[in-house]
Amino acid sequence: MKILAVCGMGIGTSVLLKSNAERAAQELGLDADVEVADIGTARGAAATADIVLTSGELAAELGDLSVPVVVIDNFVDGTEVRDKLAAAVNG
Amino acid sequence: MREPSLSQLLPVDAIVTGIQVDGWRSAIRAAGELLVATGATTADYIEQMQSAVDEYGPYIVIAPGLALAHARPSPAVLRTGLSWAGLQEPVEFGHSTNDPVRLVVGLAAVDHDGHSSALSRLARLLADPARLDRLSRSTSAEEIHTTISEYESSADE
């Protein structure tokens, strides 16, 4: 599966999301590639993704997507990413 | 490892504590001035970091009490670097869950992923709320830098 981490500028929160999501996927036993996109390219990149991870503000800016958008509040807390990712995968 | 270490990207000169600010703009300015003083960016980058919040909102407040001030790679970035601005009094950024902010980490990057290991390591260091609180309130740049260096040398990757 492909997980897309979306942030505003592509150097800060998306890097942290990618790191946390890769760890989370490993812990959950998911075969996942995590890619990064900034808000400008995210809608296009989301077309080939299975799950999108982002912040609350940016989720509002992204609008409706055809894939689940998981909103993360705490970008240093790997547990939050893991639990929300697990919930999204298990539907 | 070619990628610079966290303690290299965040030298002790880029750590200042007890900073008095009157709001989020001056909090970002404080972190930005440290990036300028340590040669990571030009002064233009400070405004770019403030504009990023104007444009995308306060999502740079990445955890309770912690803001990661940054802007896109630009000509204002001279080299990849980090700064640490510990605030005397916490300030509001307007974030729904993570306000108020006591620590602003400034980030400048020349590309999108050359700093990812160092930044991820800093995030894991600060993921422990008790440690984040203690370091946010620390008044010693040396203590903060030592804590980071020790954490880094004990990290398992």
gemmi code that builds the backbone of each chain (N, CA, C; Angstrom):
import gemmi

chains = {
    "A": [
        ("MET", (0.841, -1.197, 0.000), (0.000, 0.000, 0.000), (0.866, 1.232, 0.000)),
        ("LYS", (0.284, 2.337, -0.404), (1.037, 3.589, -0.447), (0.411, 4.602, 0.506)),
        ("ILE", (1.256, 5.120, 1.376), (0.822, 6.142, 2.321), (1.439, 7.464, 1.899)),
        ("LEU", (0.643, 8.504, 1.838), (1.127, 9.817, 1.426), (1.107, 10.760, 2.630)),
        ("ALA", (2.282, 11.319, 2.964), (2.381, 12.295, 4.052), (2.393, 13.694, 3.452)),
        ("VAL", (1.419, 14.505, 3.837), (1.244, 15.816, 3.206), (1.548, 16.926, 4.201)),
        ("CYS", (2.366, 17.893, 3.779), (2.599, 19.064, 4.617), (2.660, 20.302, 3.754)),
        ("GLY", (2.854, 21.438, 4.375), (2.827, 22.700, 3.635), (4.066, 22.911, 2.795)),
        ("MET", (5.223, 22.561, 3.343), (6.467, 22.945, 2.686), (7.389, 21.802, 2.337)),
        ("GLY", (7.074, 20.610, 2.798), (7.826, 19.437, 2.367), (9.160, 19.210, 3.055)),
        ("ILE", (9.470, 19.948, 4.115), (10.748, 19.714, 4.800), (10.587, 19.440, 6.293)),
        ("GLY", (9.423, 19.736, 6.848), (9.280, 19.684, 8.304), (8.356, 18.576, 8.750)),
        ("THR", (7.077, 18.895, 8.794), (6.135, 17.926, 9.344), (6.020, 16.676, 8.479)),
        ("SER", (6.170, 16.825, 7.161), (6.049, 15.631, 6.316), (7.209, 14.677, 6.572)),
        ("VAL", (8.380, 15.237, 6.852), (9.533, 14.395, 7.168), (9.273, 13.617, 8.458)),
        ("LEU", (8.685, 14.306, 9.449), (8.363, 13.637, 10.707), (7.264, 12.607, 10.507)),
        ("LEU", (6.255, 12.956, 9.711), (5.174, 12.006, 9.429), (5.709, 10.763, 8.731)),
        ("LYS", (6.603, 10.967, 7.778), (7.158, 9.841, 7.025), (7.902, 8.900, 7.978)),
        ("SER", (8.717, 9.490, 8.831), (9.486, 8.692, 9.780), (8.558, 7.902, 10.711)),
        ("ASN", (7.554, 8.594, 11.261), (6.617, 7.925, 12.164), (5.788, 6.874, 11.435)),
        ("ALA", (5.374, 7.194, 10.212), (4.515, 6.272, 9.467), (5.294, 5.014, 9.079)),
        ("GLU", (6.581, 5.178, 8.735), (7.382, 4.000, 8.383), (7.544, 3.077, 9.593)),
        ("ARG", (7.794, 3.701, 10.757), (7.899, 2.893, 11.982), (6.571, 2.213, 12.296)),
        ("ALA", (5.493, 2.990, 12.158), (4.172, 2.454, 12.478), (3.835, 1.284, 11.559)),
        ("ALA", (4.130, 1.446, 10.269), (3.813, 0.395, 9.306), (4.580, -0.880, 9.641)),
        ("GLN", (5.826, -0.694, 10.038), (6.651, -1.840, 10.422), (6.053, -2.542, 11.644)),
        ("GLU", (5.654, -1.734, 12.639), (5.081, -2.302, 13.860), (3.767, -3.022, 13.577)),
        ("LEU", (3.009, -2.483, 12.613), (1.708, -3.055, 12.301), (1.822, -4.201, 11.286)),
        ("GLY", (3.034, -4.413, 10.791), (3.221, -5.468, 9.799), (2.628, -5.132, 8.443)),
        ("LEU", (2.574, -3.848, 8.113), (2.035, -3.427, 6.819), (3.162, -3.322, 5.804)),
        ("ASP", (2.874, -3.770, 4.578), (3.831, -3.588, 3.507), (3.509, -2.249, 2.853)),
        ("ALA", (4.179, -1.187, 3.338), (3.781, 0.160, 2.923), (4.964, 0.981, 2.444)),
        ("ASP", (4.737, 1.718, 1.370), (5.677, 2.762, 0.952), (5.116, 4.091, 1.415)),
        ("VAL", (5.970, 4.899, 2.056), (5.520, 6.207, 2.506), (6.163, 7.266, 1.623)),
        ("GLU", (5.333, 8.070, 0.974), (5.852, 9.156, 0.152), (5.418, 10.490, 0.739)),
        ("VAL", (6.143, 11.541, 0.328), (5.913, 12.879, 0.866), (5.435, 13.799, -0.252)),
        ("ALA", (4.462, 14.654, 0.054), (4.050, 15.673, -0.918), (3.759, 16.964, -0.177)),
        ("ASP", (3.987, 18.094, -0.832), (3.538, 19.343, -0.228), (2.110, 19.607, -0.692)),
        ("ILE", (1.506, 20.604, -0.070), (0.079, 20.826, -0.282), (-0.233, 21.112, -1.758)),
        ("GLY", (0.746, 21.682, -2.478), (0.519, 22.038, -3.881), (0.374, 20.830, -4.785)),
        ("THR", (1.053, 19.741, -4.452), (1.044, 18.574, -5.334), (0.249, 17.410, -4.736)),
        ("ALA", (-0.299, 17.631, -3.530), (-0.880, 16.514, -2.790), (-2.102, 15.916, -3.477)),
        ("ARG", (-2.952, 16.740, -4.054), (-4.185, 16.190, -4.637), (-3.861, 15.225, -5.773)),
        ("GLY", (-2.879, 15.591, -6.591), (-2.461, 14.706, -7.670), (-1.831, 13.438, -7.135)),
        ("ALA", (-0.944, 13.608, -6.156), (-0.237, 12.449, -5.605), (-1.200, 11.512, -4.887)),
        ("ALA", (-2.267, 12.061, -4.324), (-3.220, 11.241, -3.567), (-3.978, 10.266, -4.466)),
        ("ALA", (-4.010, 10.558, -5.764), (-4.754, 9.692, -6.685), (-4.214, 8.270, -6.679)),
        ("THR", (-2.921, 8.112, -6.410), (-2.342, 6.770, -6.414), (-2.040, 6.271, -5.000)),
        ("ALA", (-2.503, 7.002, -3.982), (-2.237, 6.594, -2.598), (-3.426, 5.846, -2.014)),
        ("ASP", (-3.162, 5.073, -0.954), (-4.241, 4.363, -0.264), (-4.715, 5.112, 0.967)),
        ("ILE", (-3.777, 5.839, 1.593), (-4.100, 6.607, 2.793), (-3.300, 7.904, 2.758)),
        ("VAL", (-3.915, 8.998, 3.212), (-3.215, 10.277, 3.313), (-3.099, 10.652, 4.785)),
        ("LEU", (-1.899, 11.039, 5.192), (-1.666, 11.541, 6.550), (-1.377, 13.033, 6.472)),
        ("THR", (-2.020, 13.835, 7.326), (-1.713, 15.265, 7.325), (-2.223, 15.907, 8.611)),
        ("SER", (-2.063, 17.238, 8.695), (-2.541, 17.969, 9.866), (-3.983, 18.434, 9.647)),
        ("GLY", (-4.626, 18.875, 10.729), (-6.004, 19.323, 10.628), (-6.191, 20.478, 9.654)),
        ("GLU", (-5.317, 21.483, 9.751), (-5.458, 22.652, 8.857), (-5.322, 22.255, 7.394)),
        ("LEU", (-4.339, 21.403, 7.125), (-4.085, 21.046, 5.731), (-5.146, 20.079, 5.215)),
        ("ALA", (-5.712, 19.270, 6.100), (-6.797, 18.378, 5.680), (-7.969, 19.202, 5.165)),
        ("ALA", (-8.245, 20.318, 5.856), (-9.335, 21.194, 5.419), (-9.021, 21.781, 4.053)),
        ("GLU", (-7.753, 22.116, 3.837), (-7.357, 22.702, 2.559), (-7.395, 21.680, 1.424)),
        ("LEU", (-7.088, 20.423, 1.754), (-7.097, 19.363, 0.737), (-8.511, 19.097, 0.234)),
        ("GLY", (-9.489, 19.241, 1.121), (-10.864, 18.975, 0.729), (-11.131, 17.483, 0.571)),
        ("ASP", (-12.174, 17.148, -0.168), (-12.566, 15.755, -0.313), (-11.614, 15.006, -1.229)),
        ("LEU", (-11.141, 13.866, -0.754), (-10.314, 12.989, -1.580), (-11.010, 11.642, -1.647)),
        ("SER", (-10.595, 10.830, -2.624), (-11.227, 9.518, -2.769), (-10.634, 8.494, -1.804)),
        ("VAL", (-9.601, 8.867, -1.064), (-8.977, 7.942, -0.108), (-9.107, 8.507, 1.303)),
        ("PRO", (-8.984, 7.623, 2.337), (-9.095, 8.118, 3.712), (-7.991, 9.121, 4.043)),
        ("VAL", (-8.401, 10.221, 4.700), (-7.438, 11.220, 5.165), (-7.358, 11.108, 6.691)),
        ("VAL", (-6.166, 10.784, 7.185), (-5.961, 10.633, 8.611), (-5.321, 11.912, 9.140)),
        ("VAL", (-5.992, 12.544, 10.117), (-5.500, 13.807, 10.662), (-4.659, 13.532, 11.907)),
        ("ILE", (-3.431, 14.042, 11.892), (-2.504, 13.857, 13.012), (-2.374, 15.190, 13.760)),
        ("ASP", (-2.521, 15.141, 15.092), (-2.372, 16.348, 15.913), (-0.955, 16.499, 16.450)),
        ("ASN", (-0.327, 15.375, 16.759), (0.983, 15.417, 17.395), (1.987, 14.695, 16.503)),
        ("PHE", (2.911, 15.461, 15.922), (3.817, 14.906, 14.913), (5.046, 14.256, 15.522)),
        ("VAL", (5.236, 14.364, 16.817), (6.367, 13.673, 17.442), (5.921, 12.382, 18.137)),
        ("ASP", (4.619, 12.177, 18.252), (4.073, 11.040, 18.983), (3.809, 9.872, 18.033)),
        ("GLY", (4.771, 8.926, 17.984), (4.626, 7.797, 17.083), (3.396, 6.954, 17.379)),
        ("THR", (2.954, 6.960, 18.630), (1.801, 6.157, 19.026), (0.529, 6.643, 18.338)),
        ("GLU", (0.387, 7.963, 18.251), (-0.815, 8.500, 17.613), (-0.870, 8.085, 16.148)),
        ("VAL", (0.265, 8.207, 15.448), (0.295, 7.814, 14.038), (-0.042, 6.332, 13.897)),
        ("ARG", (0.556, 5.502, 14.761), (0.331, 4.052, 14.655), (-1.136, 3.698, 14.891)),
        ("ASP", (-1.711, 4.275, 15.948), (-3.095, 3.927, 16.277), (-4.072, 4.411, 15.205)),
        ("LYS", (-3.842, 5.620, 14.710), (-4.766, 6.145, 13.690), (-4.593, 5.417, 12.358)),
        ("LEU", (-3.346, 5.052, 12.066), (-3.094, 4.292, 10.839), (-3.756, 2.919, 10.929)),
        ("ALA", (-3.628, 2.288, 12.075), (-4.245, 0.972, 12.264), (-5.762, 1.061, 12.090)),
        ("ALA", (-6.351, 2.104, 12.670), (-7.801, 2.275, 12.562), (-8.213, 2.487, 11.105)),
        ("ALA", (-7.414, 3.262, 10.361), (-7.749, 3.541, 8.958), (-7.634, 2.280, 8.106)),
        ("VAL", (-6.586, 1.496, 8.369), (-6.372, 0.286, 7.576), (-7.462, -0.746, 7.846)),
        ("ASN", (-7.855, -0.834, 9.119), (-8.861, -1.827, 9.482), (-10.278, -1.356, 9.203)),
        ("GLY", (-10.378, -0.123, 8.720), (-11.676, 0.415, 8.326), (-12.615, 0.520, 9.491)),
    ],
    "B": [
        ("MET", (28.321, 8.136, 7.938), (27.023, 8.678, 7.510), (27.226, 10.077, 6.933)),
        ("ARG", (26.783, 10.291, 5.710), (26.998, 11.591, 5.072), (26.113, 12.670, 5.668)),
        ("GLU", (24.946, 12.265, 6.104), (24.033, 13.277, 6.628), (24.576, 13.846, 7.942)),
        ("PRO", (24.543, 15.185, 8.111), (25.083, 15.765, 9.344), (24.294, 15.315, 10.566)),
        ("SER", (24.987, 15.259, 11.693), (24.329, 14.813, 12.913), (23.463, 15.929, 13.479)),
        ("LEU", (22.574, 15.531, 14.373), (21.703, 16.500, 15.026), (22.521, 17.527, 15.814)),
        ("SER", (23.535, 17.051, 16.526), (24.315, 18.006, 17.324), (25.149, 18.934, 16.442)),
        ("GLN", (25.450, 18.515, 15.217), (26.118, 19.424, 14.270), (25.129, 20.458, 13.714)),
        ("LEU", (23.934, 20.001, 13.408), (22.936, 20.914, 12.824), (22.411, 21.896, 13.865)),
        ("LEU", (22.462, 21.502, 15.133), (21.980, 22.361, 16.218), (23.141, 22.639, 17.184)),
        ("PRO", (24.063, 23.519, 16.782), (25.208, 23.811, 17.645), (24.775, 24.590, 18.882)),
        ("VAL", (25.598, 24.586, 19.884), (25.222, 25.246, 21.141), (24.960, 26.739, 20.925)),
        ("ASP", (25.620, 27.344, 19.940), (25.392, 28.773, 19.646), (23.989, 29.041, 19.113)),
        ("ALA", (23.324, 27.996, 18.613), (21.979, 28.174, 18.054), (20.898, 27.898, 19.093)),
        ("ILE", (21.308, 27.753, 20.353), (20.365, 27.475, 21.446), (20.335, 28.666, 22.395)),
        ("VAL", (19.164, 29.273, 22.563), (19.005, 30.370, 23.519), (17.745, 30.102, 24.333)),
        ("THR", (17.790, 30.376, 25.621), (16.637, 30.116, 26.491), (16.188, 31.406, 27.176)),
        ("GLY", (14.997, 31.349, 27.761), (14.492, 32.496, 28.511), (14.183, 33.714, 27.663)),
        ("ILE", (13.809, 33.485, 26.395), (13.564, 34.600, 25.478), (12.184, 35.209, 25.762)),
        ("GLN", (12.149, 36.524, 25.811), (10.878, 37.232, 26.032), (10.300, 37.616, 24.670)),
        ("VAL", (9.078, 37.173, 24.413), (8.419, 37.532, 23.151), (6.996, 37.985, 23.454)),
        ("ASP", (6.391, 38.709, 22.475), (5.041, 39.197, 22.714), (4.007, 38.518, 21.819)),
        ("GLY", (4.390, 37.428, 21.169), (3.425, 36.721, 20.326), (4.155, 35.776, 19.387)),
        ("TRP", (3.377, 35.069, 18.549), (3.999, 34.037, 17.711), (4.957, 34.610, 16.683)),
        ("ARG", (4.661, 35.808, 16.175), (5.587, 36.370, 15.172), (6.970, 36.616, 15.768)),
        ("SER", (6.990, 37.185, 16.962), (8.307, 37.449, 17.549), (8.953, 36.155, 18.051)),
        ("ALA", (8.136, 35.156, 18.378), (8.709, 33.852, 18.748), (9.425, 33.231, 17.544)),
        ("ILE", (8.785, 33.301, 16.358), (9.429, 32.794, 15.143), (10.662, 33.633, 14.813)),
        ("ARG", (10.542, 34.951, 15.014), (11.689, 35.821, 14.753), (12.890, 35.414, 15.617)),
        ("ALA", (12.624, 35.086, 16.872), (13.712, 34.697, 17.772), (14.428, 33.454, 17.245)),
        ("ALA", (13.646, 32.463, 16.813), (14.251, 31.236, 16.266), (14.994, 31.552, 14.965)),
        ("GLY", (14.424, 32.461, 14.167), (15.042, 32.836, 12.894), (16.337, 33.605, 13.082)),
        ("GLU", (16.374, 34.480, 14.068), (17.602, 35.250, 14.309), (18.758, 34.330, 14.686)),
        ("LEU", (18.428, 33.228, 15.349), (19.475, 32.254, 15.684), (19.980, 31.524, 14.439)),
        ("LEU", (19.081, 31.267, 13.484), (19.516, 30.654, 12.220), (20.426, 31.622, 11.462)),
        ("VAL", (20.092, 32.918, 11.527), (20.913, 33.934, 10.860), (22.267, 34.043, 11.562)),
        ("ALA", (22.233, 34.095, 12.893), (23.466, 34.289, 13.666), (24.441, 33.132, 13.487)),
        ("THR", (23.909, 31.931, 13.255), (24.794, 30.772, 13.113), (25.099, 30.460, 11.643)),
        ("GLY", (24.677, 31.350, 10.745), (25.076, 31.229, 9.353), (24.252, 30.265, 8.524)),
        ("ALA", (23.098, 29.836, 9.049), (22.274, 28.900, 8.277), (21.431, 29.619, 7.221)),
        ("THR", (20.982, 30.834, 7.550), (20.112, 31.552, 6.612), (20.449, 33.040, 6.602)),
        ("THR", (19.876, 33.747, 5.617), (19.878, 35.207, 5.640), (18.623, 35.674, 6.377)),
        ("ALA", (18.555, 36.969, 6.645), (17.421, 37.517, 7.394), (16.094, 37.320, 6.655)),
        ("ASP", (16.133, 37.195, 5.334), (14.886, 37.006, 4.573), (14.117, 35.765, 5.033)),
        ("TYR", (14.834, 34.774, 5.525), (14.194, 33.506, 5.900), (13.232, 33.703, 7.071)),
        ("ILE", (13.523, 34.675, 7.938), (12.649, 34.923, 9.090), (11.235, 35.257, 8.606)),
        ("GLU", (11.179, 36.164, 7.641), (9.877, 36.562, 7.105), (9.201, 35.403, 6.369)),
        ("GLN", (10.004, 34.584, 5.714), (9.426, 33.439, 4.995), (8.790, 32.450, 5.975)),
        ("MET", (9.401, 32.286, 7.131), (8.815, 31.386, 8.138), (7.511, 31.965, 8.690)),
        ("GLN", (7.489, 33.286, 8.902), (6.257, 33.923, 9.393), (5.157, 33.835, 8.335)),
        ("SER", (5.537, 34.041, 7.069), (4.544, 33.982, 5.983), (3.951, 32.581, 5.848)),
        ("ALA", (4.754, 31.569, 6.146), (4.254, 30.194, 6.046), (3.079, 29.982, 6.998)),
        ("VAL", (3.155, 30.589, 8.179), (2.040, 30.462, 9.125), (0.840, 31.272, 8.635)),
        ("ASP", (1.105, 32.449, 8.070), (-0.005, 33.228, 7.487), (-0.717, 32.411, 6.413)),
        ("GLU", (0.081, 31.671, 5.625), (-0.487, 30.958, 4.485), (-1.175, 29.649, 4.882)),
        ("TYR", (-0.533, 28.863, 5.746), (-1.036, 27.512, 6.029), (-1.597, 27.341, 7.425)),
        ("GLY", (-1.552, 28.382, 8.241), (-2.066, 28.251, 9.589), (-1.015, 27.695, 10.533)),
        ("PRO", (-1.422, 27.489, 11.797), (-0.454, 27.149, 12.850), (-0.123, 25.666, 12.921)),
        ("TYR", (-0.176, 24.958, 11.795), (0.099, 23.518, 11.864), (1.561, 23.238, 12.223)),
        ("ILE", (2.422, 24.254, 12.158), (3.820, 24.054, 12.562), (3.948, 23.804, 14.068)),
        ("VAL", (2.852, 23.998, 14.814), (2.871, 23.621, 16.236), (2.642, 22.103, 16.264)),
        ("ILE", (3.758, 21.363, 16.271), (3.700, 19.928, 15.945), (3.408, 19.050, 17.141)),
        ("ALA", (3.478, 19.595, 18.334), (3.196, 18.828, 19.547), (2.840, 19.845, 20.627)),
        ("PRO", (2.213, 19.395, 21.734), (1.865, 20.360, 22.774), (3.101, 21.131, 23.252)),
        ("GLY", (3.065, 22.457, 23.079), (4.147, 23.314, 23.562), (5.317, 23.488, 22.613)),
        ("LEU", (5.269, 22.825, 21.458), (6.428, 22.806, 20.546), (6.047, 23.256, 19.137)),
        ("ALA", (6.727, 24.305, 18.648), (6.537, 24.750, 17.264), (7.797, 24.453, 16.469)),
        ("LEU", (7.614, 23.982, 15.237), (8.731, 23.761, 14.315), (8.627, 24.818, 13.223)),
        ("ALA", (9.298, 25.964, 13.464), (9.224, 27.071, 12.501), (10.089, 26.725, 11.291)),
        ("HIS", (9.522, 26.839, 10.099), (10.294, 26.563, 8.888), (9.591, 27.126, 7.671)),
        ("ALA", (10.340, 27.240, 6.592), (9.777, 27.634, 5.303), (10.408, 26.739, 4.244)),
        ("ARG", (9.989, 26.941, 3.000), (10.528, 26.108, 1.924), (12.017, 26.375, 1.725)),
        ("PRO", (12.728, 25.395, 1.161), (14.090, 25.690, 0.705), (14.056, 26.893, -0.242)),
        ("SER", (14.960, 27.852, -0.062), (14.962, 29.062, -0.879), (16.374, 29.622, -0.907)),
        ("PRO", (16.605, 30.650, -1.743), (17.946, 31.261, -1.751), (18.347, 31.853, -0.398)),
        ("ALA", (17.367, 32.077, 0.484), (17.680, 32.603, 1.815), (18.329, 31.546, 2.710)),
        ("VAL", (18.267, 30.293, 2.287), (18.879, 29.218, 3.077), (20.309, 28.994, 2.585)),
        ("LEU", (21.264, 29.211, 3.470), (22.678, 29.080, 3.120), (23.178, 27.660, 3.377)),
        ("ARG", (22.681, 27.051, 4.423), (22.993, 25.650, 4.700), (21.874, 25.090, 5.579)),
        ("THR", (21.773, 23.781, 5.639), (20.775, 23.156, 6.501), (21.167, 23.375, 7.961)),
        ("GLY", (20.191, 23.789, 8.766), (20.497, 24.024, 10.170), (19.244, 24.097, 11.019)),
        ("LEU", (19.449, 24.000, 12.320), (18.362, 24.069, 13.292), (18.694, 25.130, 14.341)),
        ("SER", (17.663, 25.657, 14.987), (17.877, 26.554, 16.124), (16.859, 26.217, 17.207)),
        ("TRP", (17.110, 26.709, 18.406), (16.292, 26.367, 19.580), (16.023, 27.652, 20.340)),
        ("ALA", (14.783, 28.093, 20.345), (14.413, 29.312, 21.063), (13.457, 28.940, 22.201)),
        ("GLY", (13.999, 28.855, 23.406), (13.171, 28.578, 24.582), (12.559, 29.887, 25.080)),
        ("LEU", (11.247, 29.897, 25.252), (10.559, 31.148, 25.594), (10.380, 31.269, 27.104)),
        ("GLN", (10.520, 32.491, 27.593), (10.322, 32.749, 29.016), (8.881, 32.454, 29.414)),
        ("GLU", (7.947, 32.956, 28.611), (6.521, 32.716, 28.840), (5.931, 32.103, 27.580)),
        ("PRO", (5.072, 31.087, 27.715), (4.487, 30.487, 26.518), (3.576, 31.462, 25.762)),
        ("VAL", (3.508, 31.282, 24.442), (2.653, 32.143, 23.613), (1.689, 31.291, 22.787)),
        ("GLU", (0.583, 31.915, 22.396), (-0.437, 31.253, 21.581), (-0.095, 31.398, 20.098)),
        ("PHE", (-0.195, 30.279, 19.372), (-0.067, 30.318, 17.915), (-1.440, 30.183, 17.243)),
        ("GLY", (-2.468, 29.904, 18.037), (-3.792, 29.689, 17.460), (-4.050, 28.240, 17.081)),
        ("HIS", (-3.275, 27.308, 17.632), (-3.464, 25.895, 17.316), (-4.559, 25.300, 18.202)),
        ("SER", (-5.371, 24.411, 17.626), (-6.543, 23.925, 18.353), (-6.190, 22.991, 19.501)),
        ("THR", (-5.110, 22.237, 19.397), (-4.796, 21.277, 20.462), (-3.430, 21.471, 21.119)),
        ("ASN", (-2.495, 22.139, 20.448), (-1.112, 22.121, 20.933), (-0.616, 23.435, 21.555)),
        ("ASP", (-1.455, 24.465, 21.603), (-1.084, 25.714, 22.272), (-1.054, 25.510, 23.772)),
        ("PRO", (-0.380, 26.356, 24.573), (0.552, 27.401, 24.114), (1.948, 26.820, 23.880)),
        ("VAL", (2.762, 27.589, 23.185), (4.087, 27.129, 22.766), (5.161, 27.702, 23.687)),
        ("ARG", (6.014, 26.809, 24.186), (7.121, 27.262, 25.034), (8.475, 27.121, 24.338)),
        ("LEU", (8.513, 26.261, 23.328), (9.773, 26.036, 22.610), (9.534, 26.167, 21.108)),
        ("VAL", (10.349, 27.013, 20.456), (10.295, 27.117, 19.000), (11.610, 26.581, 18.443)),
        ("VAL", (11.522, 25.509, 17.670), (12.680, 24.988, 16.950), (12.613, 25.551, 15.536)),
        ("GLY", (13.682, 26.217, 15.118), (13.761, 26.742, 13.752), (14.445, 25.724, 12.860)),
        ("LEU", (13.924, 25.555, 11.655), (14.509, 24.606, 10.698), (14.704, 25.299, 9.359)),
        ("ALA", (15.927, 25.207, 8.850), (16.211, 25.646, 7.478), (16.818, 24.453, 6.754)),
        ("ALA", (16.387, 24.226, 5.520), (16.890, 23.064, 4.795), (17.173, 23.430, 3.349)),
        ("VAL", (18.271, 22.907, 2.817), (18.620, 23.183, 1.423), (17.890, 22.239, 0.475)),
        ("ASP", (17.375, 21.135, 0.998), (16.615, 20.217, 0.158), (15.548, 19.548, 1.022)),
        ("HIS", (14.850, 18.570, 0.452), (13.694, 18.034, 1.163), (14.024, 16.906, 2.129)),
        ("ASP", (15.163, 16.262, 1.978), (15.368, 15.101, 2.838), (16.771, 14.954, 3.425)),
        ("GLY", (17.660, 15.908, 3.179), (19.022, 15.770, 3.696), (19.121, 15.857, 5.208)),
        ("HIS", (18.050, 16.300, 5.861), (18.049, 16.500, 7.309), (17.090, 15.527, 7.994)),
        ("SER", (16.570, 14.548, 7.238), (15.438, 13.788, 7.780), (15.826, 12.934, 8.992)),
        ("SER", (17.021, 12.349, 8.984), (17.401, 11.532, 10.143), (17.562, 12.392, 11.382)),
        ("ALA", (18.251, 13.539, 11.218), (18.485, 14.415, 12.365), (17.169, 14.959, 12.917)),
        ("LEU", (16.285, 15.372, 12.023), (15.007, 15.925, 12.477), (14.150, 14.849, 13.144)),
        ("SER", (14.159, 13.658, 12.576), (13.378, 12.571, 13.168), (13.912, 12.218, 14.555)),
        ("ARG", (15.225, 12.284, 14.684), (15.834, 11.975, 15.975), (15.446, 13.040, 17.004)),
        ("LEU", (15.478, 14.299, 16.603), (15.055, 15.369, 17.512), (13.600, 15.171, 17.922)),
        ("ALA", (12.768, 14.760, 16.964), (11.357, 14.538, 17.268), (11.184, 13.420, 18.290)),
        ("ARG", (11.968, 12.366, 18.132), (11.852, 11.259, 19.095), (12.334, 11.688, 20.472)),
        ("LEU", (13.384, 12.511, 20.497), (13.869, 13.043, 21.777), (12.764, 13.845, 22.467)),
        ("LEU", (12.042, 14.635, 21.683), (11.029, 15.526, 22.255), (9.661, 14.868, 22.356)),
        ("ALA", (9.562, 13.602, 21.926), (8.274, 12.907, 21.983), (7.879, 12.556, 23.413)),
        ("ASP", (8.862, 12.524, 24.307), (8.580, 12.264, 25.718), (8.133, 13.579, 26.368)),
        ("PRO", (6.844, 13.686, 26.738), (6.332, 14.977, 27.229), (7.108, 15.517, 28.428)),
        ("ALA", (7.553, 14.614, 29.318), (8.280, 15.080, 30.501), (9.632, 15.674, 30.098)),
        ("ARG", (10.290, 15.010, 29.141), (11.589, 15.519, 28.695), (11.415, 16.835, 27.924)),
        ("LEU", (10.376, 16.894, 27.083), (10.110, 18.137, 26.351), (9.871, 19.289, 27.327)),
        ("ASP", (9.094, 19.020, 28.361), (8.795, 20.075, 29.336), (10.075, 20.517, 30.052)),
        ("ARG", (10.868, 19.535, 30.454), (12.096, 19.871, 31.178), (13.053, 20.677, 30.289)),
        ("LEU", (13.235, 20.231, 29.043), (14.162, 20.929, 28.153), (13.622, 22.304, 27.754)),
        ("SER", (12.294, 22.408, 27.609), (11.696, 23.702, 27.252), (11.944, 24.731, 28.342)),
        ("ARG", (12.006, 24.258, 29.580), (12.177, 25.177, 30.706), (13.641, 25.333, 31.106)),
        ("SER", (14.520, 24.527, 30.526), (15.936, 24.606, 30.890), (16.479, 25.999, 30.576)),
        ("THR", (17.335, 26.507, 31.444), (17.939, 27.823, 31.194), (19.396, 27.681, 30.751)),
        ("SER", (19.824, 26.446, 30.487), (21.221, 26.231, 30.120), (21.335, 25.651, 28.718)),
        ("ALA", (21.888, 26.460, 27.794), (22.094, 25.970, 26.428), (23.030, 24.762, 26.433)),
        ("GLU", (24.026, 24.793, 27.317), (24.975, 23.678, 27.382), (24.262, 22.395, 27.804)),
        ("GLU", (23.363, 22.516, 28.790), (22.639, 21.336, 29.249), (21.783, 20.754, 28.121)),
        ("ILE", (21.122, 21.640, 27.391), (20.267, 21.186, 26.292), (21.115, 20.491, 25.229)),
        ("HIS", (22.221, 21.121, 24.866), (23.068, 20.551, 23.817), (23.659, 19.216, 24.260)),
        ("THR", (24.039, 19.143, 25.529), (24.587, 17.891, 26.051), (23.535, 16.785, 26.035)),
        ("THR", (22.306, 17.137, 26.446), (21.224, 16.148, 26.430), (21.010, 15.611, 25.024)),
        ("ILE", (21.036, 16.524, 24.044), (20.826, 16.118, 22.650), (21.975, 15.235, 22.177)),
        ("SER", (23.193, 15.621, 22.488), (24.362, 14.844, 22.044), (24.354, 13.453, 22.657)),
        ("GLU", (24.014, 13.390, 23.955), (23.996, 12.087, 24.627), (22.889, 11.199, 24.066)),
        ("TYR", (21.733, 11.826, 23.798), (20.627, 11.063, 23.233), (21.033, 10.511, 21.866)),
        ("GLU", (21.688, 11.354, 21.108), (22.077, 10.958, 19.761), (23.091, 9.815, 19.789)),
        ("SER", (24.049, 9.914, 20.705), (25.072, 8.871, 20.726), (24.523, 7.559, 21.278)),
        ("SER", (23.398, 7.620, 22.009), (22.805, 6.391, 22.524), (21.725, 5.843, 21.590)),
        ("ALA", (21.406, 6.619, 20.523), (20.331, 6.189, 19.619), (20.754, 4.922, 18.893)),
        ("ASP", (19.780, 4.118, 18.558), (20.075, 2.774, 18.069), (20.196, 2.709, 16.561)),
        ("GLU", (20.310, 3.855, 15.886), (20.408, 3.770, 14.421), (21.414, 4.746, 13.881)),
    ],
}
model = gemmi.Model(1)
for chain_id, residues in chains.items():
    chain = gemmi.Chain(chain_id)
    for i, (resn, *xyz) in enumerate(residues, 1):
        res = gemmi.Residue()
        res.name, res.seqid = resn, gemmi.SeqId(i, " ")
        for name, pos in zip(("N", "CA", "C"), xyz):
            atom = gemmi.Atom()
            atom.name, atom.element = name, gemmi.Element(name[0])
            atom.pos, atom.b_iso = gemmi.Position(*pos), 0.0
            res.add_atom(atom)
        chain.add_residue(res)
    model.add_chain(chain)
structure = gemmi.Structure()
structure.add_model(model)
structure.setup_entities()
